[in-house]
Amino acid sequence: MDNILKFYSNIFNNPELINSPVSFTLKDIMQVLIVIFILVFFYVRFIKNTQAEKLVRGILLFIMAAWIFSAVLIWFHFEILGQIAQYLLTGIMLSLVIVFQPELRRLLVHLGQTNFMAKNFFWFKQNPKEQKTNVVKELTEAVKYCSRVKRGALIVIQKTQDQSFYNEVGTIINANISAELILTIFFPNTPLHDGAMVICDDKILAAGVLLPLTEDPKLSWRYGTRHRAAIGASEISDSACIIVSEETGDISIAIDGILRKYDDITKFKEDLEKILSVETAEKMDNAFIAGLLKLRKKQ
């Protein structure tokens, strides 16, 4: 403790350091940028949107003010007050270990993960197939449960994000896809359960979205609003729409204005995997067209 205080005292009381001109080399600038990058990374990763965020801002502001105040006091030779400000600043910096003990613990646990480097520094090398597999799994579980308990659901799967679906009407969600979140949104009597959910890639973009109803005069009167909205949305876009009937629990997918009903959840999962294909754009388009031809033949 005494060594730390002596170190700070030597820095602030050394007139040569205070009066010497400041010169930055390219190496100095690079080092500063690296430090800033590390601080920003850990702030965004471990502090932002947590209960400690406001506390961190307050402490950083106080440290900067105390450091400037102590430097000014020493500059004008108010050594006693300057030393008090230095001790206060040093005590605050040492107390950060105690104040941020939960965040530091979470940081150490995160650093100990086997795939830490891949998740945080090489995210561009992550396998998209693994990401899509998880989306298929979560969607299948949610749809299967909704079908079993006869809970109505309408999910729009966009190949490319189109905000026109939910800009005017709908609630922005922007959350990772999970079966629990999907079931919560479509829980009866909640504000968003009657509208459609829009997803793209591995994100739930919006919920409570109103879709245009199909104007096909040949459509059977047996289809309700959810099915007509799903068919209407698939007619005007390249989206696929998943429907779970509230009356019967039937599962269907609408693509290009064509509706297909599924009695087997395994077959539903297989077609969902095709829709969420991680192949190249050209192959995915071909697979999409082939799926449409198969659906048309079975109508």
N, C-alpha and C positions, 0 to 999 in steps of 0.2 A: 504493500500500500504506500509506504514512504517513498519507494523507488518511483512509483507512478506519479505521485505528487511532485517529486523532485524533477522528473522528466518534463512535466507540464510547466513547472516553474522556470526551468532553464530555457524552454522555448519562448515563453512570454517575456522573460526578463533579459533576454539576449538582445542588446541594441543592434548588433550586427545583422541579426535575422530580421529585425523589425525595419531597419533603415536600408537594408540591401535591396537593390532593384530586382524586380521579379522578371524572370525570363523563362519562357516555355519553349522547349524543343519539340520536334515531332514525336519523339519517344514519350515525353511528358504528356502530350495531348492524347496519345494512344492509351497510356496507362489510366488517365482520367476517364476516357470513354469506356474502358474495360470495367473500371470500378462502378461507373454509372450503370452500365448494362447489368452487372451482377446485382446491384441494389434494386434496379427496376424489376429484374426477373423475379427475385425473391419477394418483392413487394406484391407483384401481380399474382404470383403463384401461391403465396402463403398468408398474405395480410389483407389484400383487397377483398371487400365484401364480407369481412369477418367482424366480430365484435371489437377486435383490437385495432381496426383501421383508424378510427378517430383518435384513439390513444396514441398511435404512432405519429400521426400528424401533429398532435399537440406536443409530444416530446421532442420531435425534430425541430419544431418552431422554437421551443424553449431552449434547446441546445444551441441553435444558431444565435438566438438573442443573447444567451449567456456568454457565448464565445466572443461575439462582437463587443459586448459590454466590458468583459474582462480585458480584451485587447485595447479598447479605448482608455480604460482606467490606467493600465500599465504605460500606455503611450504618454499620458499626462502625469506619470509618476505618482499615481495614487496606489502605492504598492499594497497597502493593507486591504483596501477594498478589492483590488485586483486579485490578491491571493484568495480572498473569501469567495469571489466569483469563480476562480479556478477550482477550489475545493468543491464548491457546489456542483460545477460542471462534471468534475471527475466522479463525484458520488452518484450523480444521475446516470452517467454512462455505465458504472458498475452495477447499478440497480436494475438496468435493463434485462440482465440475465434472470433476475427474479420475476420481474413484471411480465416478461414474455416467455416464461417457462413452458406453458402449454404449446405455444407456437414453435418454440425451439425443439420441443419433444416431437411434434408433428413433422418438423423439418428433418430431424435425424432419422425418424422412421421412414420417411419418404426417400432419403438418401440411401437407406439400406435396402431398398427394393432392387431385385436383380435386373429389372428392365428400366432402371431410372434413366440411363443415358438415352435409350431408344425412345422413351416416352417424352422426354423433355428437350432433347437436342437433335434427335434424328427422326422427328415426327413425319418428315416427308418420305421416310422409308417404311412406314408402317404398311402392313398388308391390308388393302381395302377389302379383300375377300373376307377376312376375319371380322371386320366391321359390319359388312352386310349380313354375315351369318348371324351375328348377334341381333340385328334388326329383325330378321326373319323369325328368329326364336321368340323375341319379345312380342311381335305382332301376332304370331300364331297362338301363343299362350293367352293373350288378351282376347282374341277373337274366339278361341275355343271356350273360354270361360263365359263370355257374353252369350254365346250360342246355348250353353248349358243352362244358364239362368234366365234366358230370354230377355237379355238386356240389349236394347237397340243401340246400334253404332254405325257410323258412317265415316270412313277414313279415305282421304284422297292422297294417293302416292304420286308425287310429281317427279318426272325424270329430270327436269330442269326447274329451278325455283322461279315461280311466277307470282309476284306479289299482288297482281290484280285480283287474285282469288279472295284475298283477305284484307286488302288495304282499307276498303270502305266499311265492310261489315265483318267483324271477327275480333277476337282477342289474341294479341301476340303472346305466344308462349316461349318459343325459342329454347327448348329444353331437350336433353337427350331422351331418346325413345326408351321407355320401359313399360312393361305390362302393368305395373302398379299405377303409373301416372295415367295411362290410357283408361284403365278401369275407373279411376277416380274422376276423370273428366266426364265419362259417360254414365256416372252414377245417377240414378233417377232423381229428379227434382233439383238438380244442381243447375246453376245458370247456363252452363255450356253444353249440357247433355243432349239438347235437341238439335244442335247444329253439327256441321261437319268438322272433322279434324284434318288439317293439311300437314303432310310430312314430306321431307325431301332429304335424301341421303340418310343421315342418322339423327335428324333433328325433327322434333315436333314444332312446326313453325307457328301454327295458330289453331284455335279451336272456336267453336260457336259460329262457324262460317256458314253463310247462306249460299247455296249453290243454285244455278239456274235450272228450272225443271225442263225436262224434255217435252217437245211438242209433237212427238211421234203419235199420230192418231191410231196406229195399229197396236199400240201397247195395251196389254190386258188391264182391265179394271182392277185386277187382284193386286197390282203393285201399288204400294203406298207412296208417301211423299219421299221417304228416304231413297227408295229404288228409283223413282223418277228424277230426283236430284242427282243421284249417282250417274244415271244414264245421260242426263243433260250435261253434266260436267265432262264426262268422257267424250261426248260428241264434239265439244268445242275446244278440246285440248288433247295432249298426248298422255294425260294422266290415267292411272288405273284407280278405280274406286272400290273399296271393300265395304260391303253392307252386311249387317247382322239384323235380321228382322226381329222386331220387338214382339210380334204376335206369335210367330212360329219358331224363332231361333235359327232360321235358315241362314246359311252363309252364302254370299254371292260376290262375284267380282264383275264390274262393268269396265269394258275396254272398247273404245271406238264406237260407243253406242250399243254394244252387244253385251247382254247380261248372261252370266253363267252361274248356275247354282251348284254348290258342292255338298255332297252327302258324306264325303270322306275327308277328314281333316288332313290326312297325309297328302292327298291330291291337291288340296288347297295350298299346303306348304310347298309342294313342288312347283306349282304355278307361280307362287309368290317369289320363289327363288329365281325363276326366269324373269319375272318383272324387275326384280332388284339385281339383275345380272351385273357382274363386275367385269364383263368382257369389254373389248374395245367398242367404241361407239358404233362402228359399222356392223359388227357381229351382234351387238345388242339390238340394233334396229331390225336385222334379219330375224332374230329370235322373236322379236315382238310381232313382226308380220306373220311369221309361221304360226305363232300362237293365235293370232286373229283368224287365220284360215282354218285352224282346227276348231275354234269356237264356232265359226260360221257353219261348218259341216255338221256340228252336233245340234244345231238349232232345229 
